[in-house]
C-alpha cells in the first residue's frame, strides 16, 4: 500500500516539475501572393519570417512548373535555400490548395496556408480567361498570417 502511495506522489511531482512547452512569438506572413496558369504555372510571394533570433527576414519566393504537371515536391526559396515550399495535400489547381512553408536551417519550423477561392473570407480570388494565354490569374488580398 505504501508503495502505491509513494508511486502516486512521485508521478504527481514529476508531472508538475516537467517544463511546459515554450510559446513561440511571431510566425510567417505571406504577402504579394500571386499565382498564374498559362503555358507554365507560377506562384510568387513575399515571405516574412518574424520568428528568428536575428530579427525579421523578408524573402521573395518564386515557383515555376509546367501547366500539365504538379509542382516540385520540395521547392526551395530564400538565402541558402533556407525555406522549403510544399503542397502537402497534392495540387489539383490554383483555385484551392494548401501551401506548406518550412524554415529548414536556423531553428526549423513550419506552418500552412489554406487557399480556396470559395472560402468565406473571399481573399483568394481567381479570374479565368479560357481564350487568352493566361488561363487563370489568382491574387490573395492582404497578408496571410501563419501562426507557428
N, C-alpha and C positions, 0 to 999 in steps of 0.2 A: 504494500500500500504506500509506504514511504517513497519507494522508488518511482511510482507513478506520479506522486505529488511533485517530487524533485524534477522529473522529466517535464511536467506541465509548466513549472516555474521557469525552467531553463529554456523551453521553447518560447514562452511569452517574452522573456527578457531578450532573447536573440532576435525576435521579430521587431521589438522596439529599438534595438541597437542598430539594426540594418539601416544604411543610409538611403534616403529617398532619392529617386532619380531627379537630376537637376533639370529644371525647366529651361528650355532654350529661348533666348530672346532673339528677335529678328526672324528672318526667313528669306525666301526668294520672292522677288517681284518680277513679273514679266510685263513688259510694255512694248509698244510698237509691234504688236503681234499681227502678222500678215501672212496669209497663205494663198497660193495661186495654183490652179491647174491649167496648164497649156500643153506644149509639147513635152515639157517636164513639169513635175510638181515642185514647188518651192515653199519653204517655210522659213520665216525670219522673225527675230525678236531681239529685244534688249533684255538681258538677264541682270538683275541687280541682286547681289548676294550680300545681305546685311548681317550675316552671322559668322564672320571670320574675325580673328583676333586683330588683324592689321587694319580693320575698318572696311566699310562697304566697297565692293568691287563691282564695276559695271562691265559687262561683256556682250559683244554682238555675236549672235548665233545665227547661222545660215545653213539650211539643208537644201539639197537639190537631188532629186531622184527621178527616173523615168516614169512617165504618167501611167504606164501599164504594169508597174511593179510596186512592191512595198518599199518603204524607206529602209535604210540601213538599220539593222537591229541594235547597233552600238555606235551611233554617230557621236562625234566629239566636237566641242567648241571651247573657246576661251584660251587664255595663255597656257601653254604646255598641255593643251587638251585636258584641262582640269575639270571639265564638266562633260557628263555623258547625257545624251538625249535619246530617249527610247519611247516606243509606243507599246506599252505593256498589254493592252487589250487587242493588239493587232491594229491593222489600218484598213478600213473599208472605204474611206474617203474623207475629204476635208470638212464635210458638214458636221461630223460627230466623231471625236476621238479623244483618247486620254494621252496626255503628254507627260512623261516622267522626266524629271530633271534631277541629276545626281552630281554632287561635288565629289570627286574621287581622289584628290590629293590631300590637301590640308583638312584634317578632321572630316572624313567622309560623312555625307548626309544627303538626304534626298526628299523629294515631295512630288506631288502630282497635280496637274491642271486638267480639269474636265471641261471639254469644249463641245457644245451642242447648239446648233442654230435654232433648235426648237425649245431651248431652255427658257424658263420663265423670266430670267433677268434680261434676255434679249441682247446681250453684249457681244455674242459671237454671231456676226451677220455675214451671210454669203449672198453674192449676186451671181446669177447664171446667165451665160450667153452661149447657147449651143451652136450658133452660126459663126462666131468670131474665133480668133486664135486663142484668146483667153477664155476657156470654158467656164471657169469658176474662180471667183475672187472673194476671199473672206478676210474680215478685219475684226479684231477684238477692240471694243470701245473701252478705253481706260487701261488701268493696270490690273493684272490678275495676281493676287497675293496668295502665295503658297506658304502656309504655316509649317514650321518644322518641329 
